[in-house]
Amino acid sequence: MPPSIPDSHRDLFEQPVHAVLSTLMPDGQPQSSIDWADYSGGYLLVNTTLERQKGRNMCADPRVTLLVIDPKNSSRWVEVRGMVVEVTLVGAEEHADKLTQRYTGKQRFYGDIYPVGQKLQETRVIVKIEPTKVSLDAFFSTPTETAPPHST
């Protein structure tokens, strides 16, 4: 069973928190981009196009890493390493609209973020990523001191 995002950090995928998506270029060099991310049914979802570098990279090499840092507390983060298990056109524009609403408060990706005509120039897809490793921030705290038991 693949690892999942723990409840303690799932809110980072439900709020408008930007993620850093790292993919691998054809020569093996990492390529990172700021992305909107989603989490559903145990999978990370990224919305992109087949024409963008990250889309081409994920189709050629399914290994990816997604890093999300809590903007209110940079000591709280989650890194997910995973494998692309599906790239689909089905529902991609609707998913882009959902993310647009979450991240910007606007209604439509095409029309509010990009010109409507842009969709004729690109192939929008949802990339489904199965986590293979989930790493969380280290929890730093000072132990609570307790008074030694008193004798009676």
N, C-alpha and C positions, 0 to 999 in steps of 0.2 A: 504494500500500500504506500503510495507516495506521501511525503510529508505535507502537512497543511499549514496554512497561516494560522497561528494561535489566536484565540479570541482577544488576547491582550494587545494585538497589533492589527487586527482586521480592520479597525476603524480607519487606518491609513489608506485603505483601498476603497473606503466608502465615502470619504470626504475629498475635497479638491486638493489633494496633496500630489505634487509632481513627483514623478519617478525618473530615475536614470536607467535607461535601457542600454545594455552593452551587448553588441553582436560582434561577430568576427568577419573581418574583411577577407577577400579571396587570398591575400598574402598572409593571413593569420594574425594581422594586427587587430587589436580591439578598436571598435568604433562605438562611441557613446552618444546618446541623444536624450534630451529631456522629453518625457512622454506623459500622457494621461494614461492611467492604468485602472483596471477593473479586476475584480475577483468574483468568480461565480462557479459554484459546483466543484470546488477544489482546484480550479484552474485560474491562472492569470490570463487576462485578456488585454491585448494591445490592439489598437486600431491604427492602421497605416495604409500605405499603397504599395503595390508591387513595383512601382517605378522609383520609389525612394530607396536610398542606399540601405537603410535598415531592413526594408522589405526584401530587397535582393539578397542581403546577407543571410536573413533567416531562412529563405528558401534554399540557399546553397549549403548552409551549415546550421542545424537546428539548435545548437548550444547557445544559450543566452543567460544573462544575469540582469536582474532588476533590483535596484536599490531605492528604497523609499525612506526618507528622513522626515521625522515629525518637525514641521516648521515652528512649533511652539516649544520644542525641547529637542535640540540637536543630539542629545545623548540617547534618544529613543529612535531606533531605526530597525528596519528589517531588510535583509538581503536574501533574495531568492535566486538560486541557480536552477535552471530547468532546461527542458527540451521542448521545442516547438512540435506539437503533435497534430496540429491542424491549421490550415490557412483556408479561410472560406469567404466567399463574396456574400453568402446568405446573411442578411440582416446587418451588413456592414454599415450602410448609411444610417440606419436607425440607431445602431450602437454609437456611431459618431455623434448623432444628435443627443443621445443620452449623456455622453461624456461632455458635450458642449454645454448642456444644461447644468451639469454638476460643476464643471470647472469655470464657466463664465457667466452662468445665469441667462444666457441667450438660448433661443429655441432650436435653431438649425445650424448644422455645421456648414452646409453649402447655403450661402445667402447671408449668414451672420458672421462667419469666420473667414471663409473663402468665397469668392464669387461663384454663383451657381454654375457658370460655364466651366469652371475648373473640373467638375465631376466628369465632363466629357473627355478630359485629358489624362485621367488617371483611373486606376483600378483599385477601388477601396476594398480592404479586406479586414477581417478580424483574425488575429493571430492568437491561437490557443496554446498556452504554455503549461506543461505539467511540471510542477516543482520536483526537483531531485534532491535539493538541500535547502533548508531554511535556517538562516543564522539571525539571531537577534542581538540587540545591544547588550553589553555587559551591564549587570545591575550593580551599581556601586552604592554601598551604604555603610554606615558605621554600625557595628553591632550595638544593640541596646544593652546598656550595663544594668545588671541586676544586683541588688544588694545581697550580700551573703546571708544565708539563712541565720537567724539568730537562735541562740540556744535558750531553752527554757528551764 
